[in-house]
Amino acid sequence: MAPVVDTLRLTAEQAAALLERREISPAELREAYFEAIAERDGELHCYLRTTETAEGDGVPIALKDVISTKGVETTAGSRILAGYVPVFDATVAARVKAAGLSLLGKTNTDEFAMGSSTENSAYGPSRNPWDPTRVPGGSGGGSAAAVTAGLAPWALGSDTGGSIKQPSALCGNVGLRPTYGSVSRYGVVAFASSLDQIGPVAKTVRDVALLYSIIAGRDPLDSTTAELPEPVRLPEDDSLAGLRIGVPTELNEAEGIEPGVRDAVRRTLELAEELGAEVGECSLPRSVRYGLPCYYLIAPAEASSNLARYDGIRYGARAEGSSYQEVVERTRDEGFGDEPKRRIMLGTYALSAGYYDAYYGQAQKVRTLIIEEHREALERFDLLACPTSPTVAFPLGERADDPLAMYAADLLTIPSCLAGLPGLSIPCGLSDGLPVGLQLIGPQFGENTLFRAGHALEQALGFDTVPERWR
Amino acid sequence: MSWEPVIGLEIHVQLKTKTKMFCRCPVGFGAGENTQTCPVCLGFPGALPVTNRVAVEWTILLGLALDCTIAERAVFARKNYFYPDLPKGYQISQYDLPLCKDGKMLVPTADGDRVIGIVRAHLEEDAAKTVHVGGSTGRIGGAAWSLVDYNRGGTPLVEIVTAPDLHSPEEAKRFLQLLRQTIVELGISDAEMEKGTLRVDANVSVRPAGSDELRTRTEIKNMNSFTFIARGIEAEVERQIAVWEAGEEVRQETYDFDAATGRLTPRRAKEEADDYRYFPEPDLVPVEPDRRLVERLRAELPELPAARIRRIEGELGLERAIVLVTGGLDRLWQETVEAGADALAAANVVANNLVRAGVDPELVSPKELAKLVGARERIPRVAFDEAIARLGEPGFSADPYLAREAVSDVAALDPLVDAILAAHPEQVAAYRGGKEGLLGFFVGQVMRETDGTANPRVVSDLLREKLAG
């Protein structure tokens, strides 16, 4: 008789221990998640598709639908990839499979990971487990909501300007955007190549660290990856003694940060001091002032090129037409939603002859300044801290017609993404009954420091990741 | 007024690396359509390029042979445009930071070396091969079907851009022959125009002789041999001169050269100007060639064709030297001379008989060839020709052929010559009437009757004597 597992509370580490002790079989464990999916995913719509049969006898996992899975449809939340079944696994998919993890399914995402709410998914939005009238964040809202709702013990997301960290903050769990180059992008449907990173989402910092250790490291198939300079350490220490935490003024006092969010973060920083950390102010003026505009030139520019391959000729959906030109135009017109079209146009403009220097070229220079500014701050401090999202989860539809309001959701996550730095979001309290995320930013390959700090704070905070309505 | 052509060339060379530029698919010619493909060269979602190190080394080698500066840091860039031969919607190329730039190549001429500037040589991936079926133009517009073979897509391609330093079609042709020979000798490409592993576009303008202005240029594409390149350029130069002399302006256009008619057809003007929206390829890291590698490659460079032409022209004359060197025959010639053959005779045998017989010079033993060159006046013509044809066979020995003496005995040939003259009274009368060119006819008859064993010189002398009688 198998023990009843409560997938709402079960961490991946605990699940692994149950399997290890043979207290539950891999099939029974998967079945528990499928029961939870049957019970709650009708409301939440975290999964675009589930995989009833899958290899692997380890802890199950969900993958964001931008990650290619051999033999399993991968749409990136877009109609244009409807019916596309990859013939190869993304490196991260291959690595989790090699570690024995079994695939539960593919999770919802804003189309091509472009968005902050999953409302841009061509297959309908996901909903926030804490309040289903609200968004789970995005673009990786499906993965984040699935973890919180116990529909997967852990999951992988992708983060270009905040798509792992922001949904984790809004759904009250832990998400890591790793250092650029530490995790392979091979086989991950590209949005903006110089920014895209794959990372874990889980209920605990230790789970996140464990999953990171499985996927990280150089991949010969991705030239932009590097070997980790040190092995991943699972955090155990409860103390923050000796840790220097910098609080960038601009990232903590930016316009649009809700008072409840600011208070929760401030209380957590006080707690950090009690745990032995030295907390001091610092400044990232240009990163915050220019981060968003810089991002919205670089990311769409790269996207406009990355999305050029979707022409309906070799794979995915195809609209009929009487000539090559017409097939391509109609396929792209019907296949892409508004947000990819908006970004393709923005990016095409930014790269055009005569505008390149003023837009894309200038943005690259600004990016260099942002990198420099972060480097200087991280010479004085081991970590930087600020809210992950300026707000808690907002109601569905509230920003759907206002792209600029939607873009502002990533105001605080974007600067460190541009700098290529790792960021960890941990839940640090509630505001109006909704989770608030604390963002910890580390130096390049500073993941172990992030894990250490995140774990110590997590222990001290005792945040309950189960939404109140299900306790 | 006299006009001077101003010609610049853009040359694409497919490298014969084992694998493609950015994936592990084999590079090959003649495999079944779409059998040498993978997610990377088909542009599947998420597939990423990885730079072929050998292709980078070979491009550096070529850059060094062209006296280029090798970049400390070269950057791949995306060239964005939609076409079915481009599965990603962009070609990975190099833009503002190419691997090689600022080089030159010397073209030996009777008036000294001409220095042709090399603006750049960069590395990129080839597009797939398309065939447009139906429609009148063979282009995509109006075609009933377009077929795409992605085998070629992603093949390493070096683009070489010359300065507009060439001033005649012949000079362009000669430059290309030397460049091609250089590439072949470096072992980095077959550089065969028929197979498309070497492709040339020409930018052509004309100006009043003596001026240094640069007038509007046109581009000629689709020329598939050096001879056609020279003819295409020639036709375009004449066309432009006529336009200017009619008081009109040359417009910037692209022409296709039709080898069958020798005509230039303008490509339909594009609806909008090209804007390739180049930007640095974020999926690849910059190429930063190790200086020790560059120096090692520089040290490995062989003596280049232009230098060899200069070295051997004293003995042979410039034209013969050029023929031998650009034909890849000068080393065999040199070794044959070293084995004792007369320099001029050896050059003629190598450049004419050997080439006509289609013998691979790599397989020929210079020592055996030298023996044949020395004996070619003495042994029967058939024996000589047969020996030449078999020179490439393993273990070939000239000795059995050297033993076959031509029939030079007048007494033996005399009755045969009489019989042939008797059999052709009309030709004899014509010869005696002044058509002395008929001597060759009579020689031919004798050679045929003797199965080619007669000594042609002895036969000619005998015939001349009897016909004069």
Interface residues (C-beta under 8 A of the other chain):
Chain A: V66 I67 S68 T74 A76 L81 Y84 P86 V87 F88 A90 R185 Y186 G187 V188 V189 A190 A192 S193 S194 P220 L221 D222 S223 T224 A301 E302 S304 S305 L307 A308 R309 D311 I313 R314 Y315 S323 Y324 V328 T348 L351 S352 A353 Y356 Y360
Chain B: P39 L42 G43 F44 P45 G46 A47 L48 P49 V50 T51 R78 N80 F82 P84 P87 K88 G89 Y90 I140 G141 S146 D275 R277 Y278 F279 P282 D283 L284 V285
